[in-house]
Amino acid sequence: MPTRIPGRVVLSSAVMMVALFGTAASVSWGQHGHGHAGGHQAAEVCSAEFDKVVGEGRGFGLAFAADQNGYPGPLHVLELKDQLKLTADQEAKAQGLLHAMFAESKPKSARLLDAEAKLRRLFADRAADDAVLRAAVAEVERARGAVRLVHLLTHLKTRDLLTEDQRRIYHEARWSGR
């Protein structure tokens, strides 16, 4: 069974990822050489966390579009099962969705991580050119899309398990800081 990670930790990690990538992006947009090495180091830490989390089959924020808008994922529903007052049937179905999601996403996540590693190696080996780079980026994005789709489709299915009241409680707990 996957390790339980508190929803706020995952959310905090994802928010940190966005903030760090924003910092790294501002560094790369013309601020090189001006004492901002911390932005690159922070991006490396975030990249390592991405590799770890995605390697475990988790989405690392790939389903935020769903989660923010009332389509919860099974991991967080199970974390909030007491607040949501899940029935035994709801809990069992959420567990089933979680296991199915991990079973489907892990091999796709491995392909994503492999594609990302190949892209980095192109530059590390000084082998990047226009055609090779275009192909490598396309492969990364195909793999990312496959992982994202697994997570988003699971959010669709999970939403249907909950009552309207449970969805409201979930949203308040995850997105209102309660």
PADO-889385 format. One line per 3 residues: number of its first residue (from 1); their letters; for each residue x, y, z of C-alpha. Coordinates in Angstrom, 1 decimal. Example, Ala and Ser with C-alpha at 12.3 -4.5 7.8 and 13.67 -1.06 7.14 Angstrom:
BEGIN
1> AS> 12.3 -4.5 7.8 | 13.7 -1.1 7.1 $
//
This chain:
BEGIN
1> MPT> 0.0 0.0 0.0 | 1.3 3.5 -0.8 | 2.6 5.7 2.0 $
4> RIP> 0.0 8.1 3.3 | 1.1 11.7 2.9 | -1.0 14.4 4.6 $
7> GRV> -2.9 16.4 2.1 | -1.4 19.7 3.3 | 2.1 18.2 2.8 $
10> VLS> 1.3 17.3 -0.8 | -0.4 20.7 -1.4 | 2.6 22.5 0.2 $
13> SAV> 5.0 20.5 -1.9 | 3.1 21.3 -5.0 | 2.8 25.0 -4.1 $
16> MMV> 6.6 25.0 -3.4 | 7.1 23.4 -6.8 | 5.3 26.2 -8.6 $
19> ALF> 7.1 28.8 -6.6 | 10.4 27.3 -7.1 | 9.9 26.8 -10.8 $
22> GTA> 8.8 30.5 -10.9 | 12.0 31.4 -9.1 | 14.1 29.3 -11.4 $
25> ASV> 12.3 30.7 -14.5 | 13.0 34.3 -13.3 | 16.6 33.4 -12.8 $
28> SWG> 16.9 31.9 -16.3 | 15.1 34.9 -17.9 | 18.1 37.2 -17.8 $
31> QHG> 19.3 37.1 -14.3 | 22.2 34.7 -14.6 | 25.4 35.7 -12.9 $
34> HGH> 23.7 38.1 -10.5 | 24.0 36.0 -7.3 | 20.8 34.0 -7.7 $
37> AGG> 22.3 30.5 -7.6 | 19.8 29.7 -4.9 | 17.1 29.7 -7.5 $
40> HQA> 18.9 26.9 -9.4 | 19.6 25.0 -6.2 | 15.9 25.3 -5.2 $
43> AEV> 14.9 24.1 -8.7 | 17.2 21.1 -8.3 | 15.6 20.2 -5.0 $
46> CSA> 12.2 20.5 -6.5 | 13.2 18.4 -9.5 | 14.4 15.6 -7.1 $
49> EFD> 11.1 15.8 -5.2 | 9.2 15.5 -8.5 | 11.2 12.5 -9.5 $
52> KVV> 10.6 10.8 -6.1 | 6.8 11.6 -6.0 | 6.1 10.8 -9.6 $
55> GEG> 8.2 7.6 -9.3 | 5.8 6.5 -6.6 | 2.9 7.0 -9.0 $
58> RGF> 1.6 10.1 -7.4 | 0.7 13.1 -9.5 | 2.7 16.0 -8.0 $
61> GLA> 0.0 18.5 -8.8 | -0.9 17.2 -12.2 | -4.5 16.9 -11.2 $
64> FAA> -4.8 20.4 -9.5 | -7.3 21.5 -12.2 | -9.7 18.8 -11.0 $
67> DQN> -9.0 19.0 -7.3 | -9.4 22.8 -7.0 | -12.7 22.6 -8.8 $
70> GYP> -14.5 19.9 -6.9 | -13.1 16.7 -8.3 | -11.2 15.1 -5.4 $
73> GPL> -8.6 12.4 -5.7 | -8.9 9.1 -3.8 | -5.7 9.6 -1.7 $
76> HVL> -7.0 12.8 -0.2 | -10.5 11.5 0.2 | -9.1 8.6 2.2 $
79> ELK> -7.0 11.0 4.3 | -10.1 13.0 5.1 | -12.4 9.9 5.5 $
82> DQL> -13.3 10.8 9.1 | -14.2 14.4 8.3 | -16.1 13.3 5.2 $
85> KLT> -17.9 10.5 7.2 | -17.3 8.0 4.4 | -19.4 4.9 4.5 $
88> ADQ> -17.7 1.6 4.4 | -18.7 1.2 0.8 | -17.3 4.6 -0.2 $
91> EAK> -14.1 3.9 1.6 | -13.7 0.5 -0.2 | -14.4 2.1 -3.6 $
94> AQG> -12.0 4.9 -2.9 | -9.3 2.4 -1.9 | -10.0 0.5 -5.2 $
97> LLH> -9.7 3.7 -7.2 | -6.4 4.5 -5.4 | -4.9 1.1 -6.1 $
100> AMF> -6.1 1.1 -9.7 | -4.6 4.6 -10.2 | -1.3 3.6 -8.8 $
103> AES> -1.2 0.4 -10.8 | -1.9 2.3 -14.0 | 0.2 5.4 -13.3 $
106> KPK> 3.4 3.8 -12.0 | 4.6 2.4 -15.4 | 3.5 5.6 -17.1 $
109> SAR> 5.4 7.6 -14.5 | 8.5 5.5 -15.1 | 8.3 6.4 -18.8 $
112> LLD> 7.9 10.1 -17.9 | 11.0 10.0 -15.6 | 13.0 8.1 -18.3 $
115> AEA> 12.0 10.7 -20.9 | 13.0 13.5 -18.6 | 16.3 11.8 -17.9 $
118> KLR> 17.0 11.4 -21.7 | 16.3 15.1 -22.2 | 18.7 16.1 -19.5 $
121> RLF> 21.3 13.7 -20.9 | 21.0 15.3 -24.4 | 22.3 18.5 -22.9 $
124> ADR> 24.8 16.8 -20.5 | 26.3 14.9 -23.4 | 26.3 18.0 -25.7 $
127> AAD> 24.1 15.9 -28.1 | 21.2 18.3 -28.4 | 20.3 19.6 -31.8 $
130> DAV> 17.0 20.9 -33.2 | 15.6 17.6 -34.4 | 16.7 15.5 -31.4 $
133> LRA> 15.5 18.1 -29.0 | 12.1 18.4 -30.6 | 11.7 14.6 -30.4 $
136> AVA> 12.8 14.4 -26.8 | 10.5 17.2 -25.7 | 7.6 15.6 -27.5 $
139> EVE> 8.3 12.3 -25.7 | 8.4 14.0 -22.3 | 5.1 15.7 -23.0 $
142> RAR> 3.4 12.5 -24.3 | 4.5 10.7 -21.1 | 3.5 13.6 -18.9 $
145> GAV> 0.1 13.7 -20.6 | -0.4 10.0 -20.0 | 0.4 10.3 -16.3 $
148> RLV> -1.8 13.4 -16.0 | -4.7 11.7 -17.7 | -4.6 8.7 -15.3 $
151> HLL> -4.9 11.1 -12.3 | -7.5 13.3 -13.8 | -9.7 10.4 -14.8 $
154> THL> -9.4 9.0 -11.3 | -10.5 12.3 -9.9 | -13.6 12.2 -12.1 $
157> KTR> -14.5 8.7 -10.7 | -13.7 9.7 -7.2 | -16.1 12.7 -7.3 $
160> DLL> -19.0 10.4 -8.2 | -18.4 8.5 -4.9 | -19.2 11.5 -2.7 $
163> TED> -22.3 13.3 -1.9 | -22.6 17.0 -2.6 | -22.1 17.7 1.2 $
166> QRR> -19.0 15.5 1.3 | -17.6 17.4 -1.8 | -18.2 20.7 0.0 $
169> IYH> -16.5 19.5 3.2 | -13.6 18.1 1.1 | -13.1 21.4 -0.7 $
172> EAR> -13.2 23.4 2.5 | -10.7 21.1 4.1 | -8.3 21.0 1.2 $
175> WSG> -8.6 24.5 -0.2 | -9.8 26.8 2.6 | -7.2 25.8 5.1 $
178> R> -9.8 24.5 7.7 $
//
